[in-house]
Amino acid sequence: MAEDDGRFKFLFRQVANAYRHIPSDKLNEFWNSEIVYRVIYDFLENPENQAVYIKEGKGLLEILDSPQLIGKVQLFYIVKLNKIQVSEAKIMHELVYGDISPNPFEHMASLSQKIFQPLVDSKGTVQMWSETISKEVRDCFEVFVANVQITQGHVKGFTCLPLPSDNKTKETGQKSFSGSYAKVPDATVDSFPSIHALEGALIVWTKQIKNVLKQDPETLFQTFTNPSPMHEVAFWKAKAKNLNSIFDQLQSIKVRRVLKVLDKSKSTYNAPFAKLCKEVFHSRAEANNIIRHLRPLESWFDILENEIDFNNLANHFMPVIHLILLVWKSSAYYNTSSRLVILMREICNTLIQQATRFLNGDAIFELIEAGETQTAVKMLQTVLRIFGRFKTVYFEYKMKASVDCPDNPWSVQNNAVFIRLDTFLERCHDILDFSQTILMFSKLAKIEIGGTKGKILTTSISQVYLDFNQAVDGIRLVGKGILDLENKQFDEAFYDFRNRMKELDRRLGSVIVQGFEDASTVAGRFRLLDSFDNLITRNIIADFLEKKHASLIESIRIDFEQVQQLFNEMKDKPYIANNLPPIAGALSWCKSLRDRIQGPIEKLKSLDKKILEREDTKEVVKSYTMLMGQLADLDKENIEHWGKGIEDSSQAKLKNPLLRREVTEHTSLLFVNFDPVLVRLLREVKYFILLGLEVPATAMEIFQRAEIFRRHTGNLDLIVNMYNDIQTTLLPVERPLVKAQLDRIDKTLSQGVGEGKNKAKALNWKSNGIDIFIGETMSEVKEVSEMLQMLKGNLKAVEQSVAVWQTAPIFERGFKTASVVDIVILSTFRKKHATVSCSQLKKRDRRYIDY
C-alpha cells in the first residue's frame, strides 16, 4: 500500500537526498520495514502526531517519534506546520523537513548571522521594502540575534553580552567574545551602524549585568525548598564564572570599540555603564575571593550531606565551625552577618535532612507497632543530642569569635540562625513526648490491682488503656511525613492528643488514689506506686497523689516508731537465725531493721521533690537518720567486741597440734584438734562478706585459708576414723599380729600429736608439711585398716564354715558297754554319719578340703 501512496514516495525521496552516502538497498530495506510504515502512516494520518525523526548510527537508520541528540549525530526531521491530516496534493506546503545540528543554538546563531543577517542588511532587501518596514525588520532581527546569543550563554552557564551587527567585521557569534587585550584600533561613528543601536546594546548589557550583580545567596531559599551548603558553594562558583565571563567580554576588542565610539559621541549612557563596570570588577573580586576561601569547606560540606552513620555527625561539627571562623577572619568579603546567617541556616537544613533520613517518621510508627517503642525513643534522643552538640559548638565558637575578632564578632540573632532547626527540634520533642507516653501507658495492659477494690480498679485501668489506644490512632491517621515541618496536620493531631491525654491522666490519677486508700500498709502503697512506674511523674497524676502525701508520711512515721521500739527492746539480745553465728546473726538482725526503714525513705525520695520539702517529711527523715545512726553504732559495737580477741585467740588456736590423743583404761583414741573457735571464726567471716561488712585483717587472712583447712580436716577425719576403728575392734589376741605396723603408725602420728621426742616439733595448723604428713599417715593407716579388715573377714568366714558342727557333731559317743558286733555296727554307722556331715559341710563352704 505504501508503494501506491504518493506521500510515502515524496518522503522517501527527501530521506534519500538527506542520506545519499547510504547504499540504496539499505535505504529501501529501512523504508519498507514494518515499524517505519507504522510510524510514517500514523504521522500522516493522525493530526496530533506533529513530527518524526530519523537518526543514523553505525551506517544504519532508525526512526524516532521524539528528538534524541546523542554526541555529534545529526537528525533528519519532518514536521507538520499545522495539526492536520497530510494530503498528497498539498504535502509540500503542509510539511517542512531538514537536518538538526548536534548543537542547535550554535547552528541557529551561525545561520542567522551568516545567512539571514546579510540578507536583511543588503541594499536589495532595503529597496524592496519601505524605510519603516525595513527598520522594523532590522530591529526585530537584531532582537532575535541578541536573544540567540543570550540563550547560548545561558546554556553554557554564563551571561553572554549580545553584540550589534557590524558589516565590516567578520567576527560572529561567540567567536567575537574571545578577543585579545591588544590596543583597540581607532574607531569613528561611521564604523558602526548607528549610535542608537549601540546605546540599545548598552541598555541590554546593563540589564544583564545588573541581574547578575543583584544575585544573592538568599535567593537560594526561593529557588530551592531547603538549600544546603553545597548549594551555597555552587552559587558562588556560578556567580564567579558569570562575572569572569562578563569581565572577559568587557575587555574584548569589539566591546571596547563600542564603548569608545559612545564615549566620542558623548553618549549619556557611557558614564553610568562605566560605573557599572566598576561594580562588576568589585563583585568579581568578591566572588573569586569567596570561592577561594570556601574551597576548604567544600569537602566537609560533602561529608555532612553524605555521612551514613548519623552518630558520626557530631565529630564533624567542630572542624566545620572552626573553618568557618577562619574564613571569617581571613576573607575580606565573607565576614558579614548576612553571609554567616545564610551559611548556618544551610548547614541546619543539611542536619535536618540527615535527621529525617535517620529517623524516618514512618519507621517510628513501625517500631511502635512492633513493640520497640524504646528503640524509637533512643533514636529521637540521639537526634536531640546531636543537634544539641551542634548548637553547643556554634556558641563556643561564637564566644571565640568575640575574643579573636573584637572588631567584627558574630553579632547575629540566634533565632535568625536556628529558626528552622528549632522548629524541627520542637517537632522532635513532640514526637519524643508521644513515644514516651506510649511507653508509659503500655504498662497499663499488664497492671492488676489487689485489695478489696482491686477488680473494679483493674477494670477502670483497662478502659483507660483502651481509650489511650484510640488517642494514639488519631496520630497514626496523620500518615507519612510526621517529621515534615510543612505537615501541619501533625500539629493539629498532636494538640488533640494532648487534650485527650489530660483527661486520661485525671481518670488514671483517680484510680491510683483509690488504690492508695485501699492499701493498708506502707509496703502495699509503695508496691502500688511501683506498679505504675513513671506514670506517677506525669503532672496531673502527681497533683492527685500530692493530696495523699500526708497520709503516706504518717504511715511511714508509725512504722518507724515500731522499728524504734523493737530496736530498744531487743538490741541487747537480738533475734538470731538458727543457721547464723552470733555476731553475724546480730548484724543480720540490724540489717533487717535497716532495710525496713531504708526502703520507704528511698521510695519517698524517688517521688515528687515537693514531698521532701514538707515539715512532716523532714521530721520522718530526722527520725530515720537517728535510727540509722543507732543501728550503725550497734553494728560497730558488735564488730569491735568480736574483733578484740580474734587475733590472740585465733593465732593461739592455730598453733595447736593437728591431733590430740585421749587415753582411757582400755583404748587410746585420736581426735582432730581443729578448735571450735576457729570454726566459728570462719563462719563469722563468711557471713560478714555476704553482708558486705569490713573484716579485720587477721580474720580475713585466716578465712583465705578456709579451703585449705577444710581439705586438711577432712583428710585427718578419715585418718582418725580408720585409726580409732583399728584400736576399738582389734582383739588382744590379734594385737601381736599387727604390733609392728601399729608401732610404725604411732611413730608417724606422733608428728601430728606432739608426743615423745616429736613434741617440740609437732605439726600445727600453720605448719608447711601438713600435706606430706597426711599422705604418709593415710597410706600407713589405710594399709593396717585393710589388713585388719581382711583378718576379721577371714575369721568370720571360718566361723561361718564350722558353725554347722555346733548342731551335729561328726562323732557321737554311746552310753553303754558294747560287744564286738556292736562295735562293728557302730563303726559302720559312724562312717556313714561322717560322710553325711562332710557333704553338708562342703555345701556350706566350698573351701572345705577333703582329707
C-alpha positions in Angstrom: 0.0 0.0 0.0 2.9 2.3 0.7 4.1 1.8 -2.9 0.9 3.3 -4.2 0.8 6.2 -1.7 2.4 9.4 -3.2 3.0 10.8 0.3 5.3 7.9 1.1 7.1 8.3 -2.2 7.6 12.0 -1.5 9.0 11.4 1.9 11.3 8.6 0.7 12.8 11.0 -1.9 13.6 13.5 0.9 15.2 10.9 3.1 17.2 9.5 0.2 18.5 13.0 -0.6 19.5 13.6 3.1 21.4 10.2 3.3 23.0 9.9 -0.2 26.0 8.2 1.3 23.9 5.2 2.4 23.5 2.4 -0.3 20.1 2.3 -1.9 19.5 -1.3 -0.9 19.9 -0.4 2.8 17.6 2.6 2.3 14.9 0.5 0.7 15.2 -2.1 3.4 14.8 0.5 6.1 11.9 2.3 4.4 10.0 -0.9 3.7 10.2 -2.2 7.3 7.0 -2.6 9.2 8.0 -0.2 12.0 8.8 2.6 9.6 5.5 2.1 7.8 3.6 2.2 11.0 5.3 5.4 12.3 5.0 7.2 9.0 1.4 6.2 8.4 0.5 7.4 12.0 2.3 10.7 11.3 0.5 11.3 8.1 -3.0 10.3 9.3 -3.0 11.4 12.9 -3.3 15.3 13.3 -2.0 15.1 16.9 1.3 13.5 15.7 3.3 16.5 14.7 6.8 15.2 13.8 9.0 12.2 13.1 12.8 12.0 13.2 15.4 9.8 11.5 18.8 9.1 13.1 21.8 7.5 11.6 24.1 5.3 13.7 26.9 3.0 12.6 25.6 3.0 9.0 22.0 2.1 10.0 18.9 4.3 10.1 16.4 4.5 13.0 13.1 6.2 13.0 12.0 8.1 16.2 8.9 9.9 17.4 10.9 12.3 19.6 14.3 14.0 19.0 17.3 12.4 20.7 20.6 14.2 20.2 23.5 11.9 21.0 27.0 13.1 20.5 27.7 14.6 17.1 24.9 12.6 15.3 22.6 14.7 13.2 18.8 14.2 13.0 16.6 14.5 9.9 13.2 15.9 10.9 9.8 16.0 9.2 7.4 18.4 10.9 3.8 19.5 10.2 3.1 23.1 10.0 -0.4 22.6 11.5 -2.3 19.8 13.2 -3.9 18.3 10.1 -4.0 15.1 8.1 -1.4 15.4 5.4 -2.8 15.3 1.9 -0.9 14.2 -1.2 -1.8 17.3 -3.2 -0.6 19.8 -0.6 2.2 17.9 1.1 4.9 20.3 0.0 3.0 23.2 1.7 2.0 21.2 4.8 5.4 19.8 5.8 8.9 21.2 6.5 12.0 19.0 6.7 15.7 19.3 7.2 18.7 18.5 9.4 19.0 19.2 13.1 22.6 20.0 14.2 24.0 18.3 17.3 24.3 21.9 18.7 21.0 23.7 17.6 21.9 27.0 19.2 25.3 27.2 17.5 23.6 26.2 14.3 20.9 28.9 14.7 23.5 31.6 15.6 25.6 30.7 12.5 22.5 30.6 10.3 21.1 33.9 11.5 24.4 35.8 11.4 26.0 34.3 8.2 22.9 33.8 6.1 20.0 35.9 7.3 22.0 38.9 8.5 23.5 39.8 5.1 20.1 39.3 3.5 18.4 41.7 5.9 21.2 44.3 5.6 21.5 44.0 1.8 20.6 47.0 -0.4 18.3 44.9 -2.5 16.2 44.0 0.5 16.0 47.6 1.7 14.9 48.7 -1.8 12.1 46.1 -1.8 10.6 47.5 1.5 9.7 50.9 2.7 12.1 52.6 5.2 9.7 52.0 8.1 9.3 48.2 7.3 13.0 47.8 6.7 13.8 49.5 10.0 11.3 47.4 11.9 12.5 44.2 10.3 16.1 45.0 11.2 15.2 45.9 14.8 13.3 42.7 15.2 16.0 40.7 13.7 18.6 42.3 15.9 16.5 41.4 18.9 16.2 37.8 17.7 20.0 37.5 17.2 20.6 39.0 20.6 18.2 36.5 22.2 20.0 33.7 20.5 23.3 34.8 21.8 21.9 35.3 25.3 20.4 31.8 25.2 23.8 30.4 24.1 25.4 31.9 27.1 22.7 30.5 29.5 23.2 27.0 28.0 27.0 27.3 28.6 26.5 28.6 32.1 27.4 32.3 31.8 26.0 35.6 30.7 26.6 36.5 27.1 26.5 40.2 26.1 25.0 40.4 22.7 26.9 42.5 20.2 25.4 44.7 17.5 25.9 43.6 13.9 28.9 45.1 12.0 29.2 44.5 8.3 32.8 45.4 8.4 33.6 42.7 11.0 33.8 39.1 10.2 33.5 38.1 13.8 30.2 36.4 14.5 28.5 34.8 17.4 30.5 33.7 20.4 33.9 34.0 18.5 33.8 37.8 18.9 33.9 37.3 22.7 37.3 35.8 22.8 39.3 38.9 21.6 42.6 39.9 22.9 43.6 42.7 25.2 45.6 44.4 22.5 45.4 48.1 21.7 41.9 49.0 20.4 42.1 50.5 16.9 40.7 53.9 16.3 37.0 54.0 15.6 34.6 56.6 14.4 31.0 56.9 14.4 30.8 55.7 10.8 32.4 52.4 11.8 29.1 51.2 13.3 25.5 51.2 12.1 24.2 53.9 14.5 24.7 55.4 17.9 21.1 54.4 18.7 21.8 50.8 18.0 24.9 50.9 20.2 23.0 52.6 23.0 20.3 49.9 22.7 23.0 47.2 23.1 24.4 49.1 26.1 21.0 49.1 27.7 20.7 45.3 27.2 24.1 44.8 28.7 23.2 47.0 31.7 20.1 44.9 32.4 22.0 41.7 32.1 24.9 42.8 34.3 22.5 44.2 36.9 20.7 40.9 37.0 24.0 39.1 37.7 25.1 41.7 40.3 21.9 41.5 42.3 22.2 37.7 42.7 22.5 36.9 46.4 22.7 33.6 48.2 19.5 34.4 50.0 17.7 33.8 46.7 18.6 30.2 47.1 15.8 29.9 49.7 13.4 31.0 47.0 14.9 28.8 44.3 15.3 25.6 46.4 13.0 24.5 49.2 15.8 23.9 51.8 19.2 24.7 50.2 22.3 23.1 51.6 25.9 24.5 52.0 26.7 22.7 48.7 24.1 25.0 47.0 26.0 27.9 48.5 29.3 26.8 47.1 27.6 26.1 43.7 26.0 29.6 43.7 29.3 31.3 44.3 31.0 29.2 41.6 28.3 30.1 39.1 28.4 33.7 40.0 32.2 33.8 39.8 32.1 32.1 36.4 29.4 34.5 35.2 31.3 37.6 36.4 34.6 36.3 35.0 32.9 35.8 31.6 31.4 39.3 31.7 34.8 40.7 32.6 36.4 39.0 29.7 33.7 40.2 27.3 34.0 43.8 28.6 37.8 43.5 27.8 37.2 42.3 24.3 38.2 44.5 21.3 34.7 44.8 19.9 33.1 45.8 23.2 35.8 48.3 23.8 35.3 49.8 20.3 31.6 50.2 21.1 32.4 52.0 24.3 35.0 54.2 22.6 32.5 55.2 19.9 29.9 56.0 22.5 32.4 58.0 24.5 33.4 60.1 21.5 29.7 60.6 20.7 29.2 62.0 24.2 26.5 59.3 24.9 24.7 59.8 28.3 24.7 56.0 28.8 28.5 55.8 28.8 29.2 57.2 32.3 26.6 55.0 34.2 27.9 52.0 32.3 31.4 52.8 33.3 30.3 52.9 37.0 28.5 49.6 36.4 31.7 48.1 35.1 33.5 49.1 38.3 30.8 47.2 40.3 31.4 44.2 38.0 35.2 44.4 38.9 34.4 44.6 42.6 31.8 41.8 42.5 34.1 39.6 40.5 36.9 40.1 43.1 34.4 39.3 45.8 33.1 36.1 44.2 36.6 34.8 43.4 37.7 35.6 47.0 34.8 33.8 48.4 35.3 30.7 46.2 38.9 30.6 47.2 38.0 30.7 50.9 35.1 28.2 50.6 37.1 25.6 48.8 38.5 24.0 52.0 34.9 23.8 53.4 33.5 22.1 50.3 34.8 18.6 51.3 33.4 19.0 54.8 30.0 20.1 53.5 30.0 17.0 51.3 30.7 14.8 54.3 27.9 16.4 56.2 25.5 15.7 53.4 26.6 12.1 52.7 27.5 10.8 56.2 25.9 7.4 56.5 26.3 7.0 60.3 24.2 9.7 61.9 26.1 9.4 65.2 29.3 10.4 63.5 27.9 13.8 62.5 28.9 15.2 65.9 32.6 14.5 65.0 32.4 16.9 62.0 30.8 19.9 63.8 34.0 21.3 65.3 36.1 21.2 62.1 33.3 22.8 60.1 32.7 25.7 62.5 36.4 26.1 63.0 36.9 26.6 59.3 34.0 29.0 59.1 35.7 31.1 61.8 39.0 31.0 59.8 37.1 32.2 56.7 35.5 34.9 58.8 38.9 36.1 60.0 40.8 35.9 56.7 38.2 36.7 54.0 37.7 40.3 53.0 34.1 39.7 51.9 32.7 36.6 53.6 32.7 38.1 57.0 29.3 39.7 57.3 26.4 38.7 59.5 24.1 38.1 56.5 26.7 35.7 55.0 27.1 33.8 58.3 23.3 33.5 58.9 22.7 32.1 55.4 25.5 29.6 55.7 24.4 28.4 59.1 20.8 28.1 58.0 22.0 25.9 55.1 24.0 23.7 57.5 20.9 23.4 59.6 19.0 22.3 56.6 21.6 19.6 55.9 21.4 18.4 59.5 17.6 18.3 59.3 17.8 16.3 56.1 20.2 13.8 57.7 17.9 13.5 60.8 14.9 12.9 58.6 16.8 10.2 56.8 17.9 8.7 60.1 14.5 8.8 61.9 12.1 8.4 59.0 8.7 9.2 60.5 7.1 6.1 59.0 9.8 3.9 60.7 8.9 5.4 64.1 5.3 4.1 63.7 6.6 0.7 62.5 8.8 0.5 65.6 5.9 1.4 67.9 3.6 -1.2 66.3 6.4 -3.8 66.6 6.6 -3.1 70.3 10.0 -1.5 70.0 9.0 1.9 71.3 12.1 2.1 73.4 14.2 2.0 70.2 12.2 4.9 68.7 12.8 6.9 71.9 16.5 6.3 71.8 16.7 7.4 68.1 14.8 10.6 69.0 17.1 11.2 71.9 20.1 10.7 69.6 18.8 13.4 67.2 18.3 15.8 70.1 21.7 15.0 71.5 23.4 15.5 68.1 21.6 18.8 67.4 22.3 20.0 70.9 26.0 19.3 70.3 25.9 21.3 67.1 24.4 24.3 68.9 26.9 24.0 71.7 29.8 24.0 69.2 28.4 27.1 67.5 28.0 29.0 70.7 31.6 28.1 71.8 33.0 29.4 68.5 30.7 32.5 68.7 32.4 33.3 72.1 35.8 32.6 70.5 35.0 34.9 67.6 34.2 37.7 70.1 37.7 37.2 71.5 39.6 36.7 68.2 37.7 39.4 66.3 36.6 42.0 68.8 36.0 44.5 65.9 33.8 42.1 64.0 32.3 39.4 66.2 29.4 37.1 65.3 26.8 39.5 66.3 23.8 37.7 64.9 20.5 36.8 66.5 20.3 33.1 67.4 16.7 32.9 66.3 17.8 34.0 62.8 20.4 31.2 62.6 18.3 28.3 64.2 14.8 29.3 63.2 14.2 26.1 61.2 16.4 23.9 63.3 14.5 25.0 66.5 11.2 24.2 64.8 12.4 20.8 63.9 13.7 20.2 67.4 10.3 21.2 68.7 8.7 18.6 66.4 11.2 16.0 67.6 10.3 16.9 71.2 6.6 16.4 70.4 7.3 13.0 68.8 9.5 12.1 71.7 6.8 13.0 74.2 4.4 11.0 72.1 6.7 7.9 72.1 7.4 8.2 75.8 3.7 8.5 76.6 3.2 5.3 74.6 6.0 3.6 76.6 4.4 4.7 79.9 0.8 3.8 79.1 1.8 0.4 77.5 2.4 -0.8 81.1 -1.3 -0.4 81.9 -2.0 -3.6 79.8 -0.4 -5.8 82.5 -1.4 -3.9 85.7 -3.7 -5.7 88.1 -4.6 -4.1 91.5 -5.2 -6.1 94.6 -7.2 -5.3 97.7 -10.9 -5.1 98.3 -11.5 -2.7 95.3 -8.9 -4.4 93.1 -11.3 -5.8 90.5 -13.1 -2.5 90.0 -9.9 -0.5 89.7 -8.3 -3.0 87.3 -11.4 -2.7 85.0 -11.1 1.1 85.1 -7.4 0.9 84.1 -8.3 -1.4 81.2 -10.8 1.2 80.0 -8.2 3.9 80.3 -5.7 1.8 78.2 -8.4 1.3 75.5 -9.1 5.0 75.3 -5.4 5.7 75.1 -5.0 3.4 72.1 -7.8 5.3 70.4 -5.9 8.6 71.0 -2.8 7.1 69.5 -4.7 6.1 66.4 -5.6 9.8 65.9 -1.8 10.5 65.5 -1.3 7.4 63.3 -4.0 8.6 60.9 -1.9 11.6 60.0 0.0 9.2 57.8 3.5 9.6 56.4 5.8 12.6 56.9 5.3 13.4 60.6 8.8 14.9 60.5 7.9 17.2 57.6 7.7 20.7 59.0 5.2 21.6 56.3 2.8 18.9 57.5 0.5 21.0 59.7 -1.9 18.0 60.2 0.5 16.6 62.8 0.4 19.8 64.9 -3.4 19.6 64.9 -3.5 15.9 65.7 -0.9 16.3 68.4 -2.8 19.2 70.0 -5.9 16.9 70.1 -3.8 14.1 71.5 -2.5 16.2 74.4 -6.0 17.3 75.3 -7.2 13.7 75.4 -4.2 12.7 77.5 -5.1 15.3 80.1 -8.4 13.7 80.5 -6.9 10.2 80.7 -4.4 11.4 83.3 -7.2 12.7 85.5 -9.0 9.4 85.3 -5.8 7.4 86.0 -4.9 9.7 88.9 -8.3 9.0 90.5 -7.8 5.2 90.1 -4.4 5.4 91.7 -5.7 7.4 94.7 -8.5 4.9 95.3 -6.0 2.1 95.2 -3.7 4.0 97.5 -6.5 4.5 100.1 -7.4 0.8 99.9 -3.8 -0.3 100.7 -3.3 -0.8 104.4 0.5 -1.0 104.7 3.4 1.2 103.7 4.8 -1.6 101.6 1.5 -2.1 99.9 1.2 1.5 99.0 4.7 1.7 97.6 4.1 -1.5 95.6 1.0 0.2 94.1 3.1 3.2 93.1 5.9 0.9 91.8 3.4 -0.9 89.5 2.6 2.4 87.7 6.3 3.2 87.5 7.0 6.6 85.9 3.3 7.2 85.2 3.1 8.8 88.6 5.5 11.5 87.5 3.0 12.9 85.0 1.9 16.4 86.2 -1.8 15.7 86.6 -1.3 12.3 88.3 1.4 13.9 90.5 -1.1 16.5 91.6 -3.6 13.8 92.6 -1.0 12.0 94.6 0.1 15.2 96.3 -3.1 15.1 98.3 -2.1 11.8 99.8 1.4 12.7 100.8 0.4 13.5 104.4 -1.3 10.1 104.8 1.8 8.3 103.3 4.2 10.2 105.5 2.1 9.4 108.6 2.1 5.7 107.9 5.9 5.8 107.5 6.3 7.6 110.8 4.2 5.0 112.6 6.3 2.2 111.0 9.5 3.9 112.1 8.2 4.1 115.7 7.5 0.4 115.7 11.1 -0.3 114.4 12.4 2.1 117.1 10.5 0.2 119.8 11.7 -3.2 118.5 15.3 -2.0 118.5 15.1 -0.7 122.1 13.7 -4.0 123.3 16.0 -6.4 121.6 19.3 -4.6 121.0 20.9 -6.4 124.0 19.7 -9.8 122.9 18.8 -9.6 119.2 17.0 -12.4 117.4 19.5 -14.7 115.7 18.6 -17.2 113.0 19.4 -20.8 113.7 21.9 -21.1 110.9 23.9 -17.9 111.7 26.8 -17.4 114.1 26.3 -15.0 117.0 27.9 -11.8 115.6 26.8 -12.3 112.1 23.3 -13.0 113.4 23.2 -9.8 115.3 24.4 -7.8 112.3 21.9 -9.5 110.1 19.1 -8.5 112.6 20.3 -4.9 112.4 20.4 -5.1 108.7 16.8 -6.3 108.5 15.7 -3.3 110.6 17.8 -1.0 108.4 16.2 -2.4 105.2 12.8 -1.9 106.7 13.3 1.8 107.3 15.5 2.4 104.4 13.2 1.2 101.7 10.3 3.7 102.4 12.8 6.6 102.5 14.4 5.6 99.2 11.0 5.3 97.6 10.0 8.6 99.1 13.0 10.3 97.5 12.0 8.9 94.1 8.6 10.6 94.3 7.9 14.3 93.6 10.6 16.5 95.2 7.9 18.6 96.8 7.2 15.8 99.3 10.7 16.2 100.7 10.1 19.9 101.4 7.1 19.2 103.8 7.7 19.6 107.5 6.3 16.2 108.4 8.7 14.7 105.9 11.6 16.4 107.5 10.6 15.0 110.9 10.4 11.5 109.4 13.8 11.9 107.8 15.2 13.1 111.1 13.8 10.0 112.9 15.2 7.9 110.1 18.7 9.5 110.4 18.7 9.0 114.2 17.6 5.3 114.0 20.1 4.6 111.2 22.8 6.0 113.5 21.8 3.8 116.4 21.9 0.7 114.2 25.3 1.7 112.9 26.6 2.2 116.4 25.3 -1.3 117.4 26.9 -2.8 114.4 30.2 -1.1 115.3 30.0 -2.2 118.9 29.4 -5.9 117.9 32.2 -5.8 115.4 34.6 -4.2 117.8 33.7 -6.7 120.6 34.2 -9.6 118.3 37.4 -8.2 116.9 39.1 -7.6 120.2 40.1 -11.3 120.9 40.3 -12.5 117.4 44.0 -12.0 116.8 45.3 -13.5 120.0 42.8 -16.4 120.3 42.9 -17.3 116.6 46.7 -17.3 116.4 47.0 -19.4 119.6 44.4 -21.9 118.3 46.3 -22.2 115.0 49.4 -23.3 117.0 47.6 -26.3 118.4 48.8 -29.8 117.2 46.8 -31.3 114.3 45.7 -34.2 116.5 45.1 -34.9 120.1 45.1 -38.3 121.9 42.7 -39.4 124.6 43.9 -42.4 126.6 41.4 -44.5 128.6 41.9 -47.7 130.6 41.4 -49.9 127.5 41.8 -47.6 124.5 43.9 -44.8 123.1 41.8 -42.7 120.6 42.8 -39.8 118.3 40.7 -36.7 117.5 41.2 -33.8 115.0 42.4 -30.9 117.0 40.7 -28.0 115.0 39.3 -25.8 117.7 35.6 -24.8 117.5 36.7 -21.2 118.0 38.3 -21.3 114.5 35.2 -22.9 113.0 33.1 -20.1 114.4 35.6 -17.5 113.2 35.4 -18.9 109.6 31.6 -18.9 109.7 31.5 -15.3 111.0 33.8 -14.1 108.3 31.8 -15.9 105.7 28.6 -14.0 106.7 30.5 -10.8 107.1 31.5 -11.0 103.5 27.9 -11.8 102.5 26.6 -8.9 104.4 29.2 -6.6 102.8 30.9 -5.7 106.1 34.5 -5.0 106.6 36.5 -7.9 108.0 39.6 -7.5 110.3 42.8 -8.2 108.6 43.8 -11.2 110.8 40.4 -12.8 110.4 40.5 -12.3 106.6 43.9 -13.8 106.5 42.6 -16.9 108.2 39.5 -17.1 106.1 41.6 -17.0 102.9 42.9 -20.4 104.0 39.5 -21.8 104.8 39.6 -24.2 101.8 43.0 -25.5 102.9 41.6 -26.1 106.5 38.6 -27.8 105.1 40.8 -30.2 103.0 43.1 -30.9 105.9 40.4 -31.5 108.4 38.6 -33.8 106.0 41.6 -35.9 105.4 42.5 -36.0 109.1 39.0 -37.1 109.9 39.4 -40.1 107.6 42.7 -41.0 109.2 41.4 -40.6 112.7 38.3 -42.7 111.9 40.4 -45.5 110.5 42.8 -45.4 113.4 40.1 -45.4 116.1 38.3 -48.2 114.3 41.6 -50.3 114.5 42.0 -49.5 118.2 38.5 -50.4 119.1 38.0 -53.5 117.0 41.4 -55.2 117.5 41.3 -58.1 119.9 44.1 -58.7 122.4 45.0 -62.0 120.8 45.2 -60.2 117.4 47.2 -57.2 118.5 50.6 -59.1 118.4 49.9 -59.9 114.7 50.0 -56.2 113.7 52.1 -54.8 116.5 54.9 -53.7 114.2 52.5 -51.9 111.9 50.8 -50.2 114.9 54.1 -49.0 116.3 55.1 -47.5 112.9 51.7 -45.7 112.7 52.1 -44.3 116.2 55.5 -43.1 115.4 54.3 -41.3 112.3 51.2 -39.9 114.1 53.4 -38.6 116.8 54.4 -35.7 114.5 50.8 -34.5 114.5 50.0 -35.3 118.1 53.2 -34.0 119.6 54.2 -37.0 121.7 57.6 -38.2 122.8 60.6 -36.8 121.1 58.5 -35.1 118.5 56.6 -32.9 121.0 58.6 -29.8 120.2 58.4 -30.4 116.5 54.7 -31.3 116.4 52.8 -30.1 113.3 50.3 -27.3 113.9 47.7 -25.6 111.6 50.3 -23.1 110.4 53.0 -25.7 109.5 54.1 -26.3 105.9 54.5 -30.1 105.9 50.9 -31.0 106.7 50.2 -32.4 103.2 53.2 -34.7 103.4 52.2 -35.8 106.9 48.7 -36.6 105.8 49.9 -38.5 102.8 52.3 -40.7 104.8 49.9 -41.3 107.6 47.0 -42.0 105.3 48.9 -44.7 103.5 50.1 -46.5 106.7 46.8 -46.4 108.5 44.9 -47.4 105.4 47.3 -50.4 105.0 46.7 -51.6 108.5 43.0 -51.0 108.3 42.7 -53.0 105.1 44.9 -55.8 106.7 42.7 -55.9 109.8 39.5 -55.9 107.7 40.9 -58.9 105.8 41.8 -60.7 109.1 38.4 -60.0 110.5 36.8 -61.2 107.3 38.7 -64.5 107.2 37.9 -65.2 110.8 34.2 -64.5 110.2 34.3 -66.9 107.2 35.9 -69.7 109.3 33.3 -69.1 112.0 30.5 -69.5 109.4 32.1 -72.6 108.0 32.4 -74.5 111.2 29.1 -73.3 112.6 27.4 -76.4 111.2 29.4 -78.5 113.6 27.7 -76.9 116.6 24.4 -78.6 115.7 25.6 -82.0 114.6 29.0 -83.4 115.7 30.9 -85.7 113.4 31.3 -88.4 116.1 28.9 -89.4 118.8 29.8 -91.5 121.9 27.5 -94.2 123.3 26.5 -94.6 126.9 26.8 -98.4 127.4 29.4 -101.2 127.0 29.2 -102.7 123.5 30.1 -106.2 122.2 32.3 -106.8 119.1 29.2 -106.9 117.0 28.0 -103.7 118.4 31.4 -102.2 117.7 31.3 -103.2 114.1 27.8 -101.8 113.7 28.8 -98.6 115.5 31.9 -98.2 113.2 29.7 -98.6 110.1 27.2 -96.0 111.5 29.9 -93.5 112.3 31.4 -93.7 108.8 28.1 -93.2 107.3 27.3 -90.3 109.7 30.7 -88.7 109.0 30.2 -88.9 105.2 26.8 -87.2 105.6 28.3 -84.4 107.8 31.2 -83.8 105.5 28.8 -83.5 102.5 26.8 -80.9 104.4 29.9 -79.0 105.3 31.0 -79.0 101.6 27.7 -77.5 100.6 28.1 -74.6 103.1 31.7 -73.9 102.4 33.4 -74.6 99.1 36.8 -74.1 100.7 36.5 -77.3 102.7 39.3 -79.7 101.8 38.7 -83.4 101.7 41.4 -85.0 103.7 
